[in-house]
Every structure is written in structure tokens, then in C-alpha cells.
Amino acid sequence: MIKFLDLKEINDSFEPQLLNSVRRVLDSGWYLLGEEVKAFEKEYAQFIGVKHCIGVANGLDALRLIFKAYLELGKLQEGDEIIIPANTYIASVLAITDNRLVPVLVEPDINTYNIDPFKVEEKISTRTKGIMIVHLYGQNAMHPEILRLVKKYNLKLIEDNAQAQGCFYGDKRTGSLRDIAGHSFYPGKNLGALGDAGAVTTDDDELADVVRTVANYGSKIKYQNLYKGLNSRLDEIQAAILRVKLPRLDTDNQRRREIVQYYMSNITNQGIILPAEVNIQPATGNLQHVWHLFVIRTTDRNKLQQYLNEAGIQTMIHYPIPPHKQMAYKEWNGQSFPITEQIHREVLSLPLSPMMNIEDMSCIVDRINKAL
């Protein structure tokens, strides 16, 4: 079986450093809000290119805390609208509705799967206060048109950078492009912990301070609570593990690009829609795409997935049901987003890991090319 993503193989490649980092935390006797978290926050902030990184419990909390901080600062009010791509993982939407804000869904560009920047302005109203871009599958979603709208309408720009650690937009990394960003270090991410973990990055001193405080029960001084906060903190062991992995992230992302180039050059089945050529860039330099996922499309998606599974190739669907068709948002179920719905019907994610070898890659390509 060729696994979709062999996490054990990836983590084994970091030994003995991972075990040593865990032992270091155990020996310290300090497991929360300690030196490992401080060190990782500093290192990740430098990597992203921002002043502040706040480690939190997971990627969803990172986004929830961003909106909660804006509410506490009076920069958002309940009922304000946030523009968001219709084609995204539901966590992006949950963070908005959890704070009693209103998501306004916008169709994606069929070529990039990210929000279509030229369909945003028609959805802006007097209640619109922000745009959340989602760097889906590891590809930058920022665009000059988004920046123009943010400036024209004085909007907040929030990045969901959960899938794009290390990605660039021009000479800046995603997660540092404008106001604030949420990050996930779920084990399967390009920079993955050994459990749930996340972070918020920003250059805004006041915003960073409120995010950090809200994440710690709304408290700066123990038992003194400034806000109705949450308990969402990165723990010392996960921080130590992420510190081991961070220095290799750019190298691992480059390996992902090389595997993608092999797929793109060798998959010739006419029934398969590969990522658009505009997304494929040279194997060197500051690239927009870190290929968290390699997503193909086909009208016979379920049949292809079954065929590959029978051939010993594990694939995944990211994601089978769009947010507006989920029961959690049943009030939206009658809405129509044809491009989003087409994407969710047709997408299939192929195995992609920096540990993959040429034999596995060749086998996958061969099977796909032979699929009817």
C-alpha cells in the first residue's frame, strides 16, 4: 500500500532530535507557557517575517481568537460581514460564525481553487468589515485586486494560512501579508506537530497582545481576567517538536515541488484535470505554492478512487461536501455555488510526501495513466 501520507516515516526522519526534544521538556518539569513555546514563537515569527507569533491550541482556535480579539478591541461588531471563499474547509467558516459574525461566500477561481478576486467586490456591503483569504492546498490566495479592495473599503485582511506554511507572495511569506493570520500545525500539515497545535502571526502590537490574553482565559495576571477568554495554548512538547521541524521546512517544501513536477510531466490520462499550468513554477526560487496537497479533478472521481485503492494507492478527498451544503449550515443548503459544487464533486488528492521515492511516484502515475 502506498499511503496517502506516511506520518511515521516523516517523523522517523527527524530522529533522534524529536525524542531528544521531548526528553528536554520532560526533564525541565515545565509543560505550559515555558521556554520552548517562547523560543518557537520567536523562531516562527522570524520565519514568517512578522513581529509577533502567539502559539495556540489548534488552527481553528487561531482563527477564532483573531475575530474575538477584533471584537474585544471594538474593531468588529457582532453582525459584521466577512468575505470568505465558498470553497474551503469548514473551519474557516466556523471561526466567523462562532463569533456571531456573518460569512459572505464567494466563488473560487476554477483554475486555482482559491477565492476569485474579481468576484469579491460585488459581495461587499456597508456591513462588510473584512476579507478572509484561504491559501488552499498550499497555494497563495493573495492578489493585487484583493489588496485594492482592502484599501478602497478599509477592510481587515485575515489570512487562513493553515495549509501554506512557507508559501510566498512575491518576496513575503503568506502569514505576513497584511493584518493577521491563523496557522495550523495539525500532524498532516507541511509543518506538523504530534497532535493539535496552531499559531497567530501579526505585526500589530495591540492585536497580538489581545490575542495572547484572550487565549489565556482573558488573563495577563493570574486570576485577573480582562476579557471573557478561552483556554487555547500551545504546549511545551508540541513547541519543542515544531522547533525541530521548522529548519527543514523549506527543504521539504522544495521536495514537494519536485514530486509535483514529476506528476505534471508524466500524468497523461486525458480524463484527468491536473492543476492549472499557471500554478506550476520552476523548482527553485521563492514560489507561491508549497503543495500541501496535489489535487486532480475528474468527473469519475469516486470510480478513480476505488480503482486506485484496489491497486494499493491511498487517496483522499479534500473536501467531499462544501460548507454551504453541510447540515451545520442548513440555512444555506438552498444556495447555489456551481463552481464550488463542481470542485467538491470532482477533486481527488494524490499521495504527496517529502519522503516519497521514485518507485512510488512511478507506480501512481502508471496506474492513473491506465485508468479508463
Secondary structure, 3 states (H helix, E strand, C coil): CECCCCHHHHHHCCCCHHHHHHHHHHHHCCCECCHHHHHHHHHHHHHHCCCEEEEECCHHHHHHHHHHHHHHCCCCCCCCEEEEECCCCHHHHHHHHCCCCEEEEECECCCCCCECHHHCHHHCCCCEEEEEEECHHHECCCCHHHHHHHHHCCCEEEEECCCCCCCEECCEECCCCCCEEEEECCCCCCCCCCCCCEEEEECCHHHHHHHHHHHECCEEECCEECCCCCECCCEHHHHHHHHHHHHHHHHHHHHHHHHHHHHHHHCCCCCCECCCHHHCCCCCCCCCECCCCEEEECCCHHHHHHHHHHCCECCECCCCCCHHHCHHHHHHCCCCCHHHHHHHHHEEEECCCCCCCHHHHHHHHHHHHHCC
